[in-house]
């Protein structure tokens, strides 16, 4: 498996090779590897998988950006008030209503930096405000905070930044491996479509040969019936075989069209193109070590990674609810300068020191066990998540063991099925020749034909089972045992290439 840019170039190269044939007779030759590469490049499932991964990619980018300093500009260019408000008059010692008309504007710059180790936030601010009063008493004022440096955080001991640092990278790694897992699922799907068409084409080819053969045998049977060499029942059986062969040919033709359309539709090819498949030959001898497959599954399988993420998130909930069940406390401290003046320049002269230190505490005295209940719920949920993770691990390992054991005997089954097909073809030809010269009966001929068809189906099924098992192992382990490389390490996750 290569990066998607290379895969795209390869698929374009494959397309360039088949275009001349398509232009001449609307026939495209396609082997299994080409079909897999085309499916992983242009199928709807592949496109959906890429977009799902991009969503996770940008979520991880957002997490990384939150670890960097942020700069924010806040402006209120104009704010105008005109109303009647209640004020206290010290001369008359009573409240009075007075008209108020003001215009103000403000602006500020702030820089924030999260501090992962403690879970707090450093901030640096600079603000300027302008106020203009109208009415009987007119005045203009500028208020400035040239610099304010501060730090704030919760004092519970719960640090969300620490948990994010554990969870977010694992979440992104899971998304990466889930993407590869989904692409290997696409490969398995196209293998199913590929061999469904291969089986249909093989049956169609055999049906055509059977029509020609049954027609010939029926004509021979009529000649032999005339000289009483065969019975009326045998002649009727030959005629029935001829009719059944014609019906089987029509059914095989429809099945081939449906299978071809399904494969072309999955690969986003021309629906009217005629696809001529090239079946893979006997694969190289390869035995997958079970211990290696299990180790790779534990390391790479996205379901296992997802369960680890679920456990971490449940542990985070336990940590948060445990500390929140006691009391809430927060701390904020800052130091800076400020000034007020009637002129703009005066607001930045003779600056006065501005200090702030605050500690707030919230202690639940009576909450009827709400916080304790949340904490106990979180602990029970953690137990459930841990048990689910263990259950998922056992299920995946069982699937790996069964698939590897099946795969390690598939090559021998292919060789056996190939030999059985060769013998069945030879047996049918021998029986057919013996029938023509009158040394075999109709039942023997029909039995030989059925054995040939069964042997052919078994051979194609053996090829399909081999490649499905191999790509299923790749999907479960994200490891290419043919090259000895991890699919995760081979693929570059550069979103520009998608």
N, C-alpha and C positions, 0 to 999 in steps of 0.2 A: 504494500500500500504506500502511495506517495502523497506528497502535498497536492492540494487540489489544483494548483496551477499546472503541475506536471500531468496530473490526470486529465485535465481539460485538453492540454496539448496532445496527449496520447489519443484521446477520443476523437479530436479533430483529425489527427493523422489516420485513424481507422476509418473515419468518414470519407477522407480523401481517397482511400484505397477502394472503397466500395462504390463510390459515386459512378465511375465508368460502367460498372456492371449494371447498376440501377438504371443508368441512362439507356443501356442497350436492351435489356430484357426485364427490367423491373424486379430483378432478383438480387438479394443481398445475402452474401455468405457470412455466417456469424458463428464464432466458436464461444465456448463457455466463458473464457477469460474476458473477451471483448464485451460480452453481454453484462458481466459483473461490473466492468469499468464504466460502461454506458449508464447502467442503473445508478451507480454511486455518483455519477456526474449530473444527470439530467432528469431522473425520475422525480415525480411529485413528492414521494417519500423523502428523497434526498434533500430536496429544496426545503421541505418542512423541517427536517432535522437541522439544517444549517441555520434557519431562522430561530429555532428554539435555542440553539447554542449561542447565537448572537445576543439574545436577550440575557443569558447568563453572563456572557462576556461583558456587556455594558454594566450589569449589576456589580461585577467584580471591579470594573474600572471605577465605578462610583465609590465603592468601599476604599480602594486605594487613594482616590482623590480626597476622601474624608480624613486621611492621615496626613495630608499636606496642609500648609497654612492657607487660609482663605481670606481674601480681601473683598470687602463689601463697601459700596458707596450708597448712602441713604440721603435722599434729598426731599425737602418739602419746599418747592420754590415759592409758593404763595399760600397764605392762609388768612382769610379776612373774617372778622367777627363784627356784627353790629346787633346789639341786643340790649335789653334792660335787665339788670341783675341786682340782686339784693346785697347791700353793703352795710357795714356798721359805721355810724357816725359818732366819733368819740366826743365831739363837742356837745351833742344833744343826748348822748348815751342811749341811742336807739338805732334800730335797723331802718334803712331807707332804700328806696329804689333809685338807681341811677342809670343813665344811658352810658353804654360802653361801646367804643368803636376802636378796633385794633387791627393792625396788619402785621403779620409775622412771617418769617422764613427761616429755615434751618437746613443744615447739611452736616454730614459726618462721614468719616472713614473709620473702618474697624478691621483689624486683623485678628484672626483667631487661629489657635493651634491646639489640637487635642493632645493630651499627655497620656499615652497609653499605660504607662507604668502605674500611675496613681489613679487614672480614670477622670482627671479633671481637665479644665480648659484654661489656657492662657489667653488673655485678650489685650489688645492695644487699641485705644480709641483716640480720635481727635474730632471735636465738634465745634460748630459755630452757630449761634442763633442771633437773629435780628428781630427787634420788637419796636413797633411804632404805634403810639397812642394818639388818637384824635379826640376832639371835643373841647371842653373848657380848658383842660390842662393837656397840653401837647408835650410829648417827650419821645426821645429816641434812645434806644439802648442796644449795645452789642454784648453778648455773653459768649465767652470762648473757653474751651477746654483744649488747649494746645496738645496736651499729652496726658494719657491716663493708662497706666499699666496695672493689670490685675490678674487674679487667678480665682477660679471658682470650682467647686466640686461637691458631690455628696459625700457624707462622712459615714455611710452605712457599712463600708467595706465591700459592697457590691460594685464591681468594676465592669461596666458593659464593654469597654474597649478591649479588656483582656479576653473576654469571651469571643468578641468579634474576630480578634486576631487568631483564635483557634478555629473558629467555625467557617469564616468566609473563605480562606484559602482551600479548606477541605471541600466546601461547597463548589468552588470553581473547578477544582480537580475532578470532582464527581461529574460536573457538567461536561468537562472535556471527555472523560471516559464514557459518559453516557452517549455523547455524540458518536464516538467510535463504535460503541455497542449498537447504536441504532443503524449505523452504516453497515455493520456486519449483518444486521437483521435484514437490511435491503438485499444484501448478497444472497442470503438464504432464500428470500422471496423470489429473486430472479432465477435462482437455481430451480425452484419449483416450476416456474413458468417455462424455463428452458427445456426441462426434461418432460414436461407435459406435452410440449410441441414435438419433442424428439420421439416420444412414444406414439403420438398421433401420426406423425409422418412415417414411422416404421410400420405401423399397422396399415396405413394407407398404401404404402408400397407393397406390403405383403398381400393386401386385399386385391390390388391390381394383378399381381402375379397369380393369385388364387383364381381370379375371374378367367384369366387366359388359360390357366391349367384346367380348371373345371369345365370350361367350354370344350377344350380339346378332349378331355376324358369322356365327356358326355357324347361327343361325336364318335369316339372310338367305341364307347359302350353300345351305341345304336348299331354300329356295324357288327359288333360281336353278338348282339341280341338277335340279329338277323340269322346268324348261323347257330343260334342256340348255345353260344359259349357262356352267356350269363343269363341269370333269371330276370323275369319282369320286375321283381322287387329290387334287384341291383340296379337296373336301368332307371327305375323311378327314384332310387336314392341318388344316383348321379345327376338326374335332372333337378332334384331338390337341392343338391349341393350347388349346382350352377345358379339356381335362383337365389339361394342364400348368399352366395358369393357376390352377386350383383347388389343385393340389399346391403351386405356388409361394406361394399365399396362406397355406396352412397353415404352410409353412416360414417365411415372413416373419413370421407371427404368433408363432411360437415364438421366433424370433430377437429380435423386439421385446421379448417378455417377459423373455428372458434379459438383454438389454442394459439394460432398465429396472430390473431387479432389481439388476444390478451397480452401476449409477449410484446408485440409492437406498441400497444397502448401503454404498457408499463415502462417501456424504454423511450417513450415519446418519439417513436419513429413514424414514418408514413404508414397510415393504416392500410393502404392499398399495396404496399410492398410485399413481395414474395420472399420469405426468409428461408434460406437453405442452411440448416444447421450442420456443423461439423462436430460430431461427438468426440469427446476426449478419449484418448486411448488408455491403455492400462497404466495407471499412475505408478510413480516410482515407489519403491518399497520404503516405507517409513513407519516406525512405531513410536507413538507418543508416550513418554514416561508418565505414569500416573502421578507420582510425587511432584514432578515439575508442573503438571497441569493444575494440581490443587494449589501449589504455592502461587502460581500466577493468578489463579482465580481469587485467592484471598487478597492479593495485592492490588489487582486491577479491576475486579468486577464492580461496576458502578452500584449495584444493589447493596453490596457489602459496604461500600463507601457511604452510601446514603444512610444505611443503618448506623454507621459510626457517627454521622452528622446528627441523626435523630437522638442518639444517646447524649452527645454533647449539648444539644439544645435542651434536652430534658434535665441534664445536670445544671445547666445555666438557670433554668426555671426554679430548681430546688434551691440553688444558691441565692437567687434574688428573693424568693418568698421567705426563706429562712431569716434573712437579714431585715426584710421589711416587717416581719412579724414582731420585731422588738420595738424599734422606734425609727423615726425618720429624722435625719439631721443633714444640714448643708452648711457650707462655709464659703464666704466670698470676701476677698480683700483686694484693695486697689490703692495705688498712690499716683498722684498726678498734680496738675496745676490748673487753676481757673482764674478768670477775671471778668469784671463787668465794667463797661465804660460807655460814654455817650458817643465816642468816635471809634471807628474801626481800628485805628492804630492803637488806641488806648486799651483795647481789649487784649492786646498782646504785650503790654508793658506792666512792670511791677507785678508779676504773676504771684498769686497766692497758692499755697500748698493745699491740695485736696486729698484727704485721706478717707478711706472707708474700710471698716472691718465689721463683718456681721456673721453671726452664727445663729441659725434657726433650728429649733428642735420641735418635733411633733411626737408625743408619747401617747399611744392608745391606752386609755384607762379602762374603758368598757366597750368592747366591740362584739361581745357575745360569741367569741371564738371564730370570727370571720377570717382573720389572718392565720390563725393556727390551722383552720380548715383548709385554706389555700396551700399552706405548706405541706400538710399531710396528703392532699390531692396530688401535689407535685411529686412527692416521694413515691406514691403508688404508681403514678404515671411513668416515672423513671423505671420502676421494676417491670412494668408492662413493656416498655420500649426495649429494655435489655433482653427480656425473654423473646420478644419479637425478632430482635437482631440475631439471637442465637438460633432461633427457628429458621430464619432466612439463610443463615450460614449453612446449616445442615442441609437445607433443601438444595442450595446451589452446589454444595460438595457432592451430594447424591447425584445430581444431574451431571456433574463433571465426570464422576466415576462411571456412570452408566454409558455416557457418550463416548468416553475414551475407550472403554472396553469394547463397545460396538465398533468403533473406528478401527481398532487394531486387528480386527478380523475381516474388515470389509474388503481389503485388497485381495485376500485369498478367495473371497466369495466372488469378486469380479473375474478373477482368473478361472475359477470353476464354472461360472456362468458363461464365460466366453467359450470355454471348451465344450460345454453342454450345447451351446448354440451351434457350434461347428458340427458336432455330432448329429444334432437334430436335423440340420440342413442336409447333411449327407444321407441320413436315414430316410428322409422324405424323398430325395432324388432316387435313391435305390428302390424304395417302395413304389414310386411312380413308374419307374422303368419296368419293374416286375409286373405292375398292373397292366401296363401297355402290352406286354408279351403274354399276359394271362396267367402269371404265376403268383399274383396277390389279389386278394378280394377287396371290395369297397371298404369294409370296416378297417382293414389294415391301413389303407390309404388315408382315410379320415383321421384315424388315430395318429398317424405320422404327421399329418398337417397340423393337428392340434398341439402335438408336442413341439413342433417347430415354432408355432406362434407363442406358446408358453415359454419356451427357451429364450425367444427374442425379448419378450416382456421382462423376464427375469434378469436378462443381461442389462437392459436399460435401467431397470429398477436398482440393480446393484451399483451401477455408475452413479445414479441419483443419490442413493443412500450414502455412498462414500463421500461425495462432495458436500452433501448436506451435513453429515457428521463432522467433516473437517471444518466447515465454516461455522458450525455451531460451537465447536471447541474454540475457534478463534473468537467468537462472540463472548463466550463465557469467561475466557482467560485474557482476552485482548493481547494475544501472543501468537506470532506466526512461527509455528514449529518447523516449517520448511526452511526459513532463512535464519531461525534462531534469534529473532529480534522482536522486541515489544512493539505492538502497533502504536502505543502511546508515545514512545520515544521516536518512532519513525515519522509521525505526523506533526507538522509545524502549525500551531494554532495562531495564524496571522489572519485577523478578520478581513484585511484588505484583499486576501486571495479568495474570499468566498464570493 
